[in-house]
Amino acid sequence: MCLAIPAKVIEKKGTQGVAEIGGVRREVDLQLLEDVEIGDYVILHAGFGIQKLDTKEAEETLDLLREFMDGKR
């Protein structure tokens, strides 16, 4: 099963960056995307940014994931 989730880019150096998901930071590869800037949300899969998202869509998705995870505890 594959899962890709929204992550906020908080650092960027060339095609490499750091993204944050729920307070967890992870090194990411952004070479598959154009025009990614600090503060942008990207869909992250296996350490690669695979799609850029607008902020509203990313935050709605993250809210749904939080609700789902809270219900599973």
N, C-alpha and C positions, 0 to 999 in steps of 0.2 A: 504494500500500500504506500502511495506517495502522498505527501502532504506539503503544501506550499502555504506560507503565512506571510502577512504583511509585517514589515520591519522598517523602522525609521533610520535613515542614514545619518549618523552623527559625526563621522569623520570620513575624509576621502583624500586619497593620494593616488593620482593617476586612475588606473582601473581597479584599484583595491580600496576597500573601505572598512568601516566598522558600523554595524547596524545594531539597533537595540530593540528587543522584544520583551515587554514586561519587566524591564530593569536588567535583563540579561544582555550583555554585549557579546557580539560574535564577529569575527573577521569574515568579510564577504568579498566575492569577486564580482565586479560590476562591468566586466568587459562585454557582456551581451547587450548592454543598454547604452543609449545615447542620452546626453544632457542630464545626467543624474547629479544633483547638487545636495549639499548638506541640508537636512530638514525634509527631503523628499521621502516618500514611502515607496518601497519596492516589494514585490512578491519575492520571497526568498525560498529557494529549494536547493537542498544539498550544498549550501554555501554559496550559491550563485543567485544574483539578482536576475530574475527572468522577465519581469514586467514592472513598469512604473505605475503607481496608483495615485489618484487624487486623494487628498487628505481626508475628505468626508467619507469616501468609500472605505479607506483603510481603517479609520476609527470605528465605523459601523461594524466592519468585519471583526475587529479586535474585541469590541463589546460583546458580540455574539459568541465568540470563542470563550471569553471570560464567563459569561452566563452558563454556557455549556459545562465548562470545567467546574464551576461552583456547584452545579447540580449533581455532579458525579462524585463529590466528596462525601 
